[in-house]
Structures are given as C-alpha cells and as structure tokens.
Amino acid sequence: MNITETQLAEKGFLDLEIDPELDLFAEIEKLKKEKNAILLAHYYQENDIQDVADYIGDSLGLAEQARKTDADLIVFAGVHFMAETAKILNPSKKVILPDLKAGCSLADSAPAPLFKAFKEKHPDHIVISYINCTAEIKALSDIICTSGNAEKIIESVAKDQPIIFAPDKNLGAFLNKKTGRKMLLWNGACMVHEIFSLEKITKLKIRHPEAKLIAHPECEEAILNRADYIGSTTQLLKYTQTDSSQQYIVATETGILHQMQLTAPQKTFIPAPPDNNCACNDCPHMKLNTLEKIYLCMKYEMPEIQMEEALRLKALVPMQRMMDISRAAGLIGG
C-alpha cells in the first residue's frame, strides 16, 4: 500500500497493517543493512526500541552520534527537536522520525516569535539555549547546551557577560545556583519533570529509608533540594553504576530505568511518583514511538525531517559552538 507524507502527517501509519507474526526485531535489523541506516534512540524510549537501537543516549550523546555517523539514513527514535538536531548536523543525510506528532512540551513552551521579541528587549545579553528547543530557537541562540554540558558551556562565557537562558526555567535556576550566575530565564518547563510530588517522594523515602533520591535538573527546586544526586540522564545512569547504594528513587522519565536495571541488575530502581494517579512520569511524546512505527518508517523512509537551508545554517552555528566546547572539555570524543 502506498502512503503519502500528507496522509502520514494526518493519520500516522494507522492505515497500514503489519503481519502479527512478523519478527520486528529481525526485520528492523534487515532494513538497517539494506538501507545503510542507523537507529538512534533516547533513553526515554520504550524498552523494545532501546533493545534494537544502534545507540542509546541523552541529547548530547545523540547529537554527537548524529554528527559522526556514516549511515545514509538516520532513524531517530525520540522527539521532533532531536530529529531536527540530527538534520541540522547532517544536511546531506535523510533523517526520519517514526511519529511526527512526537513533540516536546519544553520545546513548545518557547514559541520563536515570542522569544525573538524577548531577546530584542535585552540586546546586551547572549543566548544559551537548552537543546530541548526547536530549530527556530536554536537559530536565535549563541550557544546550545545540554543538561550534561551546561555548566561547562556557561563557564566558557565571560563572567561579566549577561546571559539569557532558555527555555527551561528549572534547569536555568539550578545552573544559576551552581555557577553563581544571574542568567535571565525564559519561563518554560518540561511537563514530566514538573509533575513529581514532593509529598509522595517523602512518603516513599520513609518506606525505603536506604534509597537515594536521584533527580534530573529539569525537576522543580523543591525536588532538587531533597535529592542525593542531581545529573543529566547519562550522569544519573553512570551514578547508579558506580555508587554503593542498592536502592534509588529516580526522578526523571521512567524510560531510563530499563538501562539502569540492565547495567546494575542487583540494584532496585523506584520511579518517583507524580502528584496524581496518572502515568505522568512517562513522556507521552516519547512514548508515541513504537516498534511497529520504527519498522514502517524505515520501510517507507518517511516521515522525513525537512528544513530550509537558511534556518539550518543559522541553527548550526550555536550547535557547533556547543560541540567544540564539549570536545575541549573532554565531554565527547574528538
């Protein structure tokens, strides 16, 4: 059955049927070889996708893998801004995303026209933007950062240089506290990391007194103040591998627990509870991607990320600055 990009944008792959007996793991591996494709997956993807991915990582690691891959086809199991980032770094390669509706609440919290007006009110400030933003916001930025390299990025800027930090106010406040800067913060946030309940975490700590609370810096200050360790997704994962504790309450998206359990099977990992009864510590955008959609998007090589070259070139400049600073700091390879 043929399917157009327009139909895909409206309905996804809903009209396409997959043989229920098809071994999707084997078929995806076959398509990788046939199309010289690489499957990049974020830690927040469902377990099956992580298991079939060629590389699993956080935003910095994924950006670096996208930059240096020699694959012809980049399949991005993540959200829209991540696939955009891969396209910014790889204009000659085809970048596809299993579900175009896999957006990001944090990226959506910074509409480009509003941010442009905000930036123009502070012409003496440079803009450091968290990678969880659209290509349009990247194009308005001076340097991009991730949660893993943000401190190094900020330290690379002269102390007397005023900075706008966007779009995550929680990460920005954490970095202001850690670096002693007074960055001007855009009022954006991630819906997943803002939903954790301090009251429920406190009760959980009572039931598990030996468990350490580890948290992503996108969480609100009240959670971070109680945390035993704060770090990016990769930093959290590494911490659980090297730390002596046997139990952890994990305040970030639950997808990372799969890798934590794989790398430290003898330890116990407890997802931090949200402030209601829903599964709000699962990112609904990340979880739009499925193994079936991975297979279909590879088979049909769509939906493809398209970008105007002028926008890509503007967005590339701050991305390249981030990569150069990260490389110099030893955060990524040469």
N, C-alpha and C positions, 0 to 999 in steps of 0.2 A: 504494500500500500504506500502511495506517495503522500507526503505531508509537507506543507509549505511552512516557511518561517512565521507567516501571519497566523496560520492555524495553531502552530506551536505556541505562540505568544498568548493566544486566547484560551486554548484548552490543554496545553502541555501535550503529553503523549497518551492522553486518555482514550483516544480512538484506536490505538494500536494494541493488539493482543499479543501476548507472549505465551508460548507453549509452557504450561506449568511444569513440564518435565525437563525443561531446558536447564542445563547446568550453567548458571550465570557466571560463576567464578571462572569456569573454563572458557566460556565464550568471550568474556572480557579480556582474559589473557591472550586469546587468539587474535582479537581485534587490535590489541596493543602491538602485536608483532606485525600484523598485516598493514597497519597504518602508521607504523613508527610513532606510536602515541605514548605519552606519559600521563599517568593518573596521579594528580596531586590532591591530597585530602587534608583538611583541617582536623585538629584533634576533636572538634565538636561534632564530627560526622558520626552516623550510626556505626556500630561495631563491624558489620559486614563490609562496609565501604572502607573502613580503616584496614581491614584484613586483606583487601585486594589491591590497595593503593601501592604505588611505587615509592611514594614518600609521604610521610605524615608529619605535620609540624604546625607551628604557630605562624603568625603573619610574616615575621622576619625570615624564618626558615623557608617558607613557601615562596616568598619574593626572591630569595637567593636561588632556590631550585628553578624557578621560572626563568630567571636571568641566564642561567648557565646551561640549561638543557639543550641537547642537540636533536630532540624529538621534533617531528613535523607538526604533530597535533598535541596540544596541551588540553587535557580534560581536567577541569577544576571542580572538585567536589568541595564546595564551600559556598560562599555567598557572592553576590554580584560584584561588590567592590574588590574582592580578591581576584576574580577573573579579569576585571578591568586592569588591576595592577599587573597581572601577567601579560596582558596585551600591551600595556604601556612599555614594558620591558622587552617585548618580543613582537615588533610590528610585522615581521615577515612570517610569523607562525600563526596557525589557526588556533584560536582559543575558544573552547566550547564549555558551556555551563549546563548541567543536567536540567535545571529548572530556572527560567528567567525570573520567576517570582521570588526566588531566594534572595531577599533583600537584607537589610540590616537596620534595626531601629536606631542605632547610634549614628550611622551614616545619614539616615533620613532626618535626624534632628538638626542637621546643618544644611538648609537649602542654600544653594550657591548665591542667588541674588541677595538674600538677606545677609549672608556672611560677607559678601563683597561690600555692601553698604557699611557694615560694622567695621570692616578693615579700613575703609576710606576715612572713617572718623578718627582713626589712630595711625596717621601716616608715618609716625616715628617708630612704630613697632614692626618687628619682623614676625612672620607667622610660622610657628611649628605646629604641624597638624599630625595627629594620630592617624596611622594608616587606615583605620576603620572609617574612611570617608570616601566620597565619590571622586571621580576623576576631575570634576569641575572644582572641587575644593582643593585637591592636590595642585591644580594649576594656579590657584590663588595663594599657594603656600611658598615659603622659602626653603623649608626643610621638612621632610616627613620623619616620623619616628614610630616605633612600636613600643609595647609595654616592656619589652626586653632590652631595648637600647635607649629609651627616652632619657634616662639620667645622663648617659654619655653624650647624647645629642645636645642636651641643654648645657652641659659643662663645656661644650665646644664653642658656645656663644659667649662673647664678652659680657662680664657681669653688669656693666652699665648699659647694655643694650636692652630696651624694653621688648617684651615678647607677648604676642597673643598665642594662647594655646587652645587648639580646637580638635575635635568637637566635644571631648569627654571631660566634664567638669570634675568628676570624682578622681579620675587619673590625674588631671591637672592640679587639683588641690593636694593630692598625695605627693606629687612631684615638687610643688611649691614648698611643702613641709620638709621634704627630704633634701632639697637643694638650697633652701633659704631664699629662693627667688620669689618675686611677686608678679608672676605672669598673669596677664589678663585672660580670664577664662570664658570661653563660649559656653552657653548653658545647654549642653547636650548630655545624654546618658544612654547606657545600654539597658534595655528593659529586663534582661535576665539578671544582670549584676545588681540592679536596684531592688530586686524583689525579695532578697533574703531577709528573714526575720531574726532580729537580734534576740527577741524573747524566746523563740523556738530553739535557736542555736544554744542559748544559755541553758535551757532545759535539757538539750541533747548532751551538753558538756557535763551536766550533773549525772546523767545516766552512763556517760562514758568519760570518767574523770581522767583517764590516761590518754585520751585522744587529743591531738594537737589540731587547732583550727588553722588551716592554711587558706589564703584568700588572694584573689586576683585584684590588682589595684583599681579596677573599674567598679569595685564594690563601694558602698557608701562608707563615710568616715567612721560611723559607729561600729561597723563590722571590722574595719581595718584596725581600729583601736584595740579590739579584743583578739586579733589574730596573733598566732605564734610565729607565722612566717607569711610574708607578702611577696608575690612574684608573678611574672608572666606565666602563661600556660606551660611553656617549656621549663621555666625555673621551678614551678611547682612540681612538675614531674621529676626533675632531677633531685629536688629536695627529698622527695619521698623515697628515692633510691638510696640516698646517702645518709639520711637522718636515722637515728637509732630507735625512734618511736615505732610502735607497731600498729597504731591506730591514728586515723586522720579524719577530721571533718573538713570536707572540701567545698569551699565557697567559690565555685565557678560553674560553668556549664558542665553537665554530667558526662558528656562525651569523653572527657579526659580520663574518667575513671577506668575505662577499658584499658588504656595504655598503662595506667598505674598498676592495675591488677596483673597485667601481663609481665611487667618488669619487676614487680615485688609481690608475687603470689602469696607469700606468707603473711602479708600485712592486710589490715582491714581498712576499707575506704568507705566513708559515710557521706552521701551528698547532703550539703547544708540545706535545710528546709526553707521553702518560700513562705511568705506571710499569708498564704491562703491554701486551699486544698487542691489547687491545680498543679500540673507538672511544669510550673513556670520557670524552673531552673533548667529546663530543656529549651534551647533556642528554637522557636517554631520555624524560623527561616532556614537554619542549618538542617533541620530535620525534614525539610521538603525534598531533599535529595534522597533517592533510594537506589538500591542495586539495580532495579529494573530500569530506572531512568538513566543510570550510568551506561547500561548496556545499549539502550536505544539511542542515546545522544552520540555514543561512539559509532554505532552502526550507520546513523544518518548524518553524522558530523554537524549536528545542529542541536540547540540554538547557538549561533556564533556571536561572540562579542565583537561589535563593530565600533569604531571610534574615528572621529575626524582627526586627521594628521596634525592639524594645528593645536588641537586640545592635547593630543598625546605628547607632543613635543614640550608643551608648557608643563604638563604633569610629570614628565620625565626628569626635568631639571632638579626639583626637590627630592625626587626618589633617588636619583644618582648621588646627590649630596649625602643622603642617609646611608646608602651603601658604602660610600667612600669613608665616612666617619666610622661606620661599624667595622669595616675592614681594618682601618688603622687601629681601632680599639681591640682587635682580636675577637670580635663577636661573630664574624663569619670568615670563611676562607678567602684566600687571595684570588 
